[in-house]
């Protein structure tokens, strides 16, 4: 099991549903926690390749998110 955590900030990411659809498209399970300034995602996958592909696609959409 591979686990990765990242945070979004509301001023940088307006559409969290887009991120969640991308996670679901890559069959990655996740837990989302809401904070005042943004969201925190804990993502888990059986293989590291799917997380790396997700990170690549997310970085193309939102380059300001540090992964």
C-alpha positions as CSV (number, residue, x, y, z in Angstrom):
1,X,0.0,0.0,0.0
2,X,1.4,3.4,-1.0
3,X,0.1,6.5,0.8
4,X,0.6,10.1,-0.2
5,X,-0.7,13.3,1.5
6,X,-1.2,16.7,-0.1
7,X,-3.1,19.9,0.7
8,X,-5.0,22.4,-1.4
9,X,-5.5,26.0,-0.7
10,X,-8.8,27.6,-1.6
11,X,-7.2,30.6,-3.4
12,X,-5.3,28.2,-5.7
13,X,-7.9,25.5,-6.2
14,X,-11.5,26.5,-6.8
15,X,-12.8,23.1,-8.0
16,X,-12.0,20.3,-5.6
17,X,-14.5,18.0,-7.6
18,X,-12.0,18.0,-10.5
19,X,-9.3,16.6,-8.2
20,X,-11.7,14.0,-6.8
21,X,-12.8,12.9,-10.3
22,X,-9.1,12.6,-11.3
23,X,-8.6,10.3,-8.2
24,X,-11.6,8.2,-9.0
25,X,-10.6,7.9,-12.7
26,X,-7.3,6.4,-11.6
27,X,-9.0,4.1,-9.0
28,X,-7.3,5.7,-6.1
29,X,-9.0,5.7,-2.7
30,X,-8.8,8.9,-0.7
31,X,-9.9,10.6,2.5
32,X,-10.6,14.3,2.4
33,X,-10.5,16.6,5.4
34,X,-11.7,20.2,5.1
35,X,-9.9,23.1,6.8
36,X,-10.6,26.9,6.8
37,X,-7.9,27.5,4.2
38,X,-8.4,24.4,2.0
39,X,-8.6,20.6,1.9
40,X,-6.2,17.8,2.9
41,X,-6.2,14.7,0.9
42,X,-4.8,11.4,2.1
43,X,-4.6,9.1,-1.0
44,X,-3.8,5.4,-1.0
45,X,-3.2,3.0,-3.8
46,X,-2.1,-0.6,-4.2
47,X,0.6,0.4,-6.7
48,X,2.9,3.4,-6.8
49,X,2.5,3.8,-10.6
50,X,-1.1,5.0,-10.3
51,X,-0.2,7.6,-7.7
52,X,2.7,8.8,-9.9
53,X,0.4,9.1,-12.9
54,X,-2.2,11.0,-10.8
55,X,0.5,13.4,-9.5
56,X,1.6,14.0,-13.1
57,X,-1.9,14.8,-14.3
58,X,-2.6,16.9,-11.2
59,X,0.6,18.9,-11.7
60,X,-0.5,19.7,-15.3
61,X,-3.8,21.1,-14.0
62,X,-2.6,22.7,-10.8
63,X,1.2,23.4,-10.9
64,X,0.9,25.3,-7.6
65,X,0.1,22.2,-5.6
66,X,3.2,20.7,-4.0
67,X,3.2,16.9,-4.0
